[in-house]
């Protein structure tokens, strides 16, 4: 169960893991309270995985509907990926027969205070808790939870490598010249992603290096505000794309992925970049340092400092530095292979529900 099926990291991690699940007797159903795009829903259904989407349900009735739907499914294992629904499903499922084994997957280092209080008051009912990175496991969202295990999820490495082999074709879809140094930012337009910092850093980079082209992709509540910031630059070198279906393709065609977040869990976009051999320049937040080794496969910068982010990007654009970082990204791609994580979860479900 996951709150939304949009383009966010938790959603993509869940879908990629289920698509990579080992063949066997397990039957998966994904329940979501809302989906703003049909891309992930379509991918799941095409793979034979059932999806129950409550988007059409009035918002005030979604939580009661969620309880009824999950109860009707009679799951053996209930793996919840969103803290607020988890805080409801945990206590009510105690009265179900048969009672499902509960697993919570924690994707972030921070929740809003009311969400955190509800989550912590019911987390003891879980059989196991899985943190998606060591940083998340150490954060308050993961600390002290029941049966805590850490598992970096990963992405479809083979697919990302195939996409990275044809960057020119993908770039043409966005009219990016072959001579450009393509820098991509893919993230939901939410406060934690700090798009204001990104736009400020991008303006400095394009001023100092005319090869730079920035493409910003995503969706979310700060969509219009970010679009206005980009438009105010009056530069074709910084472009606002909005929502991009299958943004992994865009990442694989890039020379560099940049991340400007104020806080993070374990960003899927970073794993997608490394799987494609694309270096990363990011603020040193959340689980990013668990994946990005400064100077080997990317560069880490001070959070909230636009000058530091711009300088990191400019440094990564130097030919000798970029080649070293790209080589490091390619060499470590197997560490983010989703197939290993899918097999791990398969074994976990067997362990808690023999």
C-alpha positions as CSV (number, residue, x, y, z in Angstrom):
1,X,0.0,0.0,0.0
2,X,1.3,3.4,-1.0
3,X,-0.4,6.8,-0.6
4,X,0.2,8.0,-4.2
5,X,1.4,6.6,-7.5
6,X,3.0,9.6,-9.1
7,X,6.6,10.2,-10.2
8,X,8.1,10.4,-6.7
9,X,11.0,8.3,-5.5
10,X,9.1,5.9,-3.2
11,X,6.6,5.2,-5.9
12,X,9.2,4.4,-8.5
13,X,11.1,2.2,-6.0
14,X,8.0,0.2,-5.3
15,X,7.1,-0.3,-8.9
16,X,10.6,-1.3,-10.0
17,X,10.9,-3.8,-7.2
18,X,7.6,-5.5,-8.0
19,X,8.5,-5.7,-11.7
20,X,11.7,-7.4,-10.7
21,X,10.1,-9.8,-8.2
22,X,11.2,-13.5,-8.6
23,X,8.7,-15.7,-10.3
24,X,6.8,-17.9,-7.8
25,X,3.6,-18.3,-5.9
26,X,3.3,-14.8,-4.6
27,X,0.5,-12.6,-5.9
28,X,0.9,-8.8,-5.5
29,X,-1.8,-6.1,-5.4
30,X,-0.9,-2.4,-5.1
31,X,-3.4,-0.1,-3.4
32,X,-3.0,3.6,-3.8
33,X,-5.1,6.5,-2.6
34,X,-4.3,8.7,-5.6
35,X,-2.5,8.7,-8.9
36,X,-1.9,11.9,-10.9
37,X,-0.5,10.1,-13.9
38,X,-1.3,6.7,-15.3
39,X,2.3,5.7,-16.2
40,X,3.1,3.7,-13.1
41,X,-0.3,2.2,-12.9
42,X,-0.1,1.1,-16.5
43,X,3.3,-0.5,-16.1
44,X,2.1,-2.6,-13.1
45,X,-1.0,-3.8,-14.9
46,X,0.9,-4.6,-18.0
47,X,3.1,-6.9,-15.8
48,X,0.0,-8.6,-14.4
49,X,0.1,-6.9,-11.0
50,X,-3.3,-5.8,-9.8
51,X,-3.8,-2.1,-8.9
52,X,-6.6,-0.6,-6.8
53,X,-6.6,3.1,-7.4
54,X,-8.8,5.2,-5.1
55,X,-8.4,8.5,-7.0
56,X,-12.1,8.6,-8.1
57,X,-13.1,8.3,-4.4
58,X,-13.9,11.7,-2.7
59,X,-10.9,12.7,-0.7
60,X,-12.8,12.7,2.6
61,X,-13.7,9.0,2.0
62,X,-10.4,7.7,0.9
63,X,-9.1,6.5,4.2
64,X,-12.3,4.6,5.1
65,X,-12.3,3.2,1.5
66,X,-8.7,2.2,1.9
67,X,-9.6,0.1,5.0
68,X,-12.5,-1.6,3.3
69,X,-10.4,-2.4,0.2
70,X,-7.4,-3.9,2.1
71,X,-9.7,-5.9,4.4
72,X,-11.5,-7.3,1.3
73,X,-8.2,-8.4,-0.2
74,X,-7.3,-10.5,2.9
75,X,-3.6,-10.1,2.4
76,X,-1.1,-12.4,4.0
77,X,1.5,-9.6,4.1
78,X,0.6,-5.9,4.2
79,X,3.7,-3.8,3.2
80,X,2.9,-0.1,3.7
81,X,5.1,2.6,2.2
82,X,3.4,5.7,3.6
83,X,3.3,6.7,7.3
84,X,-0.2,8.2,7.5
85,X,-2.1,5.3,6.0
86,X,0.2,2.9,8.0
87,X,-0.9,4.6,11.3
88,X,-4.5,3.7,10.5
89,X,-4.1,0.2,8.9
90,X,-1.8,-1.1,11.7
91,X,-4.4,-0.9,14.6
92,X,-7.5,-1.9,12.5
93,X,-5.8,-4.9,11.0
94,X,-5.3,-6.3,14.5
95,X,-9.0,-7.2,14.5
96,X,-8.9,-9.0,11.1
97,X,-9.0,-12.7,10.6
98,X,-6.7,-13.8,9.2
99,X,-4.4,-11.1,10.5
100,X,-1.8,-9.9,8.0
101,X,1.9,-9.7,8.8
102,X,2.8,-6.0,8.8
103,X,5.9,-4.5,7.1
104,X,6.6,-0.7,6.9
105,X,9.1,0.6,4.4
106,X,10.5,4.0,5.5
107,X,11.6,6.2,2.6
108,X,12.3,9.6,4.3
109,X,14.3,11.1,7.1
110,X,11.5,13.6,8.1
111,X,7.7,13.8,8.3
112,X,5.5,16.5,9.4
113,X,5.1,16.5,13.2
114,X,1.4,15.2,13.3
115,X,2.3,12.4,10.9
116,X,5.4,11.5,12.9
117,X,3.4,11.3,16.1
118,X,0.8,9.1,14.6
119,X,3.4,6.9,12.9
120,X,5.4,6.4,16.1
121,X,2.4,5.6,18.2
122,X,1.5,2.6,16.1
123,X,4.8,1.5,14.7
124,X,5.2,-1.2,17.4
125,X,2.5,-3.2,15.6
126,X,4.8,-3.9,12.7
127,X,6.5,-7.2,12.3
128,X,9.4,-5.6,10.5
129,X,10.6,-2.2,9.4
130,X,12.7,-1.6,6.3
131,X,14.7,1.6,5.9
132,X,15.8,2.4,2.3
133,X,19.2,3.7,3.3
134,X,21.5,3.8,6.3
135,X,20.8,7.5,6.7
136,X,17.0,6.8,7.0
137,X,17.7,4.0,9.5
138,X,19.7,6.5,11.7
139,X,17.0,9.2,11.4
140,X,14.1,9.6,13.8
141,X,11.8,8.1,11.2
142,X,13.6,4.8,11.5
143,X,15.2,4.8,14.9
144,X,13.6,2.5,17.5
145,X,11.2,0.9,15.1
146,X,10.5,-2.9,15.3
147,X,12.8,-5.3,13.5
148,X,14.6,-2.6,11.6
149,X,16.6,-3.6,8.6
150,X,18.3,-1.5,6.0
151,X,18.0,-2.2,2.3
152,X,19.0,0.1,-0.5
153,X,16.5,-0.6,-3.1
154,X,17.9,0.2,-6.6
155,X,16.6,0.4,-10.1
156,X,16.6,-1.5,-13.4
157,X,20.3,-1.3,-14.1
158,X,20.1,-3.2,-17.4
159,X,17.5,-0.8,-18.8
160,X,19.4,2.3,-17.7
161,X,22.5,1.0,-19.5
162,X,20.5,0.4,-22.7
163,X,19.1,4.0,-22.5
164,X,22.5,5.4,-21.9
165,X,23.8,3.8,-25.1
166,X,21.6,6.1,-27.2
167,X,21.7,9.6,-25.6
168,X,21.6,11.4,-29.0
169,X,18.2,10.1,-29.9
170,X,16.8,10.9,-26.5
171,X,18.3,14.4,-26.5
172,X,16.7,15.2,-29.8
173,X,13.3,14.8,-28.2
174,X,14.1,17.9,-26.1
175,X,16.1,19.7,-28.8
176,X,19.3,19.5,-27.0
177,X,22.3,20.1,-29.3
178,X,25.0,17.4,-29.4
179,X,27.6,20.0,-28.3
180,X,25.7,20.9,-25.1
181,X,26.6,19.7,-21.7
182,X,23.3,18.4,-20.5
183,X,22.5,18.8,-16.8
184,X,19.2,17.3,-15.6
185,X,17.2,17.8,-12.5
186,X,14.2,15.5,-11.9
187,X,12.2,15.9,-8.7
188,X,8.7,16.7,-7.4
189,X,8.1,20.4,-7.1
190,X,8.0,20.4,-3.3
191,X,9.7,22.6,-0.7
192,X,12.3,19.9,0.3
193,X,13.7,19.8,-3.3
194,X,14.6,23.5,-3.0
195,X,14.1,24.4,-6.7
196,X,14.8,28.1,-5.8
197,X,18.4,27.1,-4.9
198,X,18.7,25.1,-8.1
199,X,17.5,27.9,-10.4
200,X,19.9,30.3,-8.7
201,X,22.8,27.9,-9.2
202,X,21.8,27.2,-12.8
203,X,21.9,30.9,-13.6
204,X,25.5,31.1,-12.3
205,X,26.6,28.1,-14.3
206,X,25.2,29.2,-17.6
207,X,26.7,32.6,-17.1
208,X,30.2,31.0,-16.6
209,X,30.0,28.1,-19.1
210,X,28.0,28.5,-22.3
211,X,28.0,24.7,-22.9
212,X,25.5,24.1,-20.0
213,X,21.9,23.3,-20.7
214,X,19.6,22.6,-17.7
215,X,16.4,20.6,-18.1
216,X,14.0,20.6,-15.0
217,X,11.4,17.9,-14.9
218,X,8.7,17.0,-12.3
219,X,5.3,17.8,-10.9
220,X,3.9,19.0,-7.7
221,X,2.4,21.9,-5.7
222,X,5.3,24.3,-6.5
223,X,5.1,23.6,-10.3
224,X,3.9,27.1,-11.2
225,X,6.2,29.0,-8.9
226,X,9.2,27.0,-10.3
227,X,8.1,27.7,-13.8
228,X,8.0,31.5,-13.1
229,X,11.5,31.4,-11.6
230,X,12.8,29.7,-14.7
231,X,10.9,32.1,-17.0
232,X,12.4,35.1,-15.2
233,X,15.9,34.0,-16.2
234,X,15.0,34.6,-19.9
235,X,17.6,31.9,-20.9
236,X,17.1,29.0,-23.3
237,X,19.9,27.3,-21.4
238,X,17.6,26.7,-18.4
239,X,14.3,25.0,-19.5
240,X,11.3,24.0,-17.5
241,X,9.8,20.7,-18.8
242,X,7.1,20.0,-16.2
243,X,6.0,16.4,-15.8
244,X,8.0,14.0,-18.0
245,X,6.7,10.4,-18.4
246,X,9.5,7.9,-17.8
247,X,12.0,10.5,-16.7
248,X,14.7,7.7,-16.3
249,X,15.2,8.1,-20.1
250,X,16.0,11.8,-19.6
251,X,18.4,11.0,-16.8
252,X,20.2,8.4,-18.9
253,X,20.8,10.9,-21.7
254,X,22.4,13.5,-19.4
255,X,26.0,14.4,-18.8
256,X,25.2,15.2,-15.2
257,X,22.4,14.8,-12.7
258,X,22.0,17.6,-10.1
259,X,20.1,17.5,-6.9
260,X,19.4,20.6,-4.7
261,X,17.4,19.2,-1.9
262,X,17.3,20.4,1.7
263,X,16.6,16.9,2.9
264,X,16.1,13.5,1.4
265,X,15.7,9.8,2.0
266,X,17.4,7.8,-0.7
267,X,16.6,9.5,-4.1
268,X,15.7,7.2,-6.9
269,X,17.0,9.7,-9.5
270,X,20.5,9.3,-8.0
271,X,20.3,5.5,-8.5
272,X,18.9,5.9,-12.0
273,X,21.8,8.2,-12.8
274,X,24.5,5.9,-11.4
275,X,23.0,2.9,-13.1
276,X,23.3,4.8,-16.4
277,X,26.9,5.9,-15.7
278,X,25.8,9.5,-15.2
279,X,27.7,11.4,-12.4
280,X,25.8,13.3,-9.7
281,X,26.3,16.7,-8.1
282,X,24.1,17.0,-5.0
283,X,23.7,18.6,-1.7
284,X,25.0,16.3,1.0
285,X,21.7,15.4,2.5
286,X,19.9,12.2,3.6
287,X,21.0,9.0,2.0
288,X,22.7,10.7,-0.9
289,X,26.2,10.3,0.7
290,X,25.4,6.6,1.0
291,X,25.4,6.4,-2.8
292,X,27.6,9.3,-4.0
293,X,31.2,9.1,-3.0
294,X,32.6,12.6,-3.3
295,X,35.2,12.8,-6.1
296,X,34.6,9.2,-7.3
297,X,31.1,9.1,-8.9
298,X,29.9,12.6,-8.1
299,X,30.4,15.7,-6.0
300,X,28.7,16.6,-2.7
301,X,28.0,20.3,-1.8
302,X,26.8,22.2,1.3
303,X,23.0,22.2,1.6
304,X,21.4,25.6,1.0
305,X,24.4,27.2,-0.7
306,X,23.7,28.1,-4.3
307,X,27.3,29.2,-4.8
308,X,28.7,25.8,-3.7
309,X,26.2,23.9,-5.9
310,X,27.1,26.1,-8.9
311,X,30.8,25.6,-8.2
312,X,30.3,21.8,-7.9
313,X,28.5,21.7,-11.2
314,X,31.2,23.8,-13.0
315,X,33.9,21.6,-11.5
316,X,32.1,18.4,-12.7
317,X,31.9,19.9,-16.2
318,X,35.7,20.0,-16.6
319,X,36.6,17.3,-19.1
320,X,39.2,15.5,-16.9
321,X,36.9,15.6,-13.8
322,X,33.8,14.6,-15.7
323,X,35.5,11.6,-17.3
324,X,36.7,10.4,-13.8
325,X,33.3,10.8,-12.3
326,X,31.6,9.0,-15.2
327,X,34.0,6.1,-14.9
328,X,33.2,5.9,-11.2
329,X,29.5,5.9,-11.8
330,X,29.7,3.1,-14.3
331,X,31.9,1.0,-12.1
332,X,29.5,1.1,-9.2
333,X,26.2,0.6,-11.1
334,X,25.7,-3.0,-9.8
335,X,25.4,-1.7,-6.3
336,X,22.0,-0.2,-7.2
337,X,20.5,-3.3,-9.0
338,X,16.9,-3.7,-8.1
339,X,16.9,-7.4,-8.8
340,X,18.9,-8.1,-5.6
341,X,16.4,-6.1,-3.5
342,X,13.4,-7.8,-5.1
343,X,14.9,-11.2,-4.1
344,X,15.6,-9.9,-0.6
345,X,12.0,-8.8,0.0
346,X,10.7,-12.1,-1.4
347,X,12.7,-13.9,1.3
348,X,11.5,-11.4,4.0
349,X,7.9,-12.1,3.2
350,X,8.6,-15.9,3.4
351,X,10.2,-15.3,6.8
352,X,7.4,-13.4,8.4
353,X,4.6,-15.3,6.8
354,X,5.7,-19.0,6.5
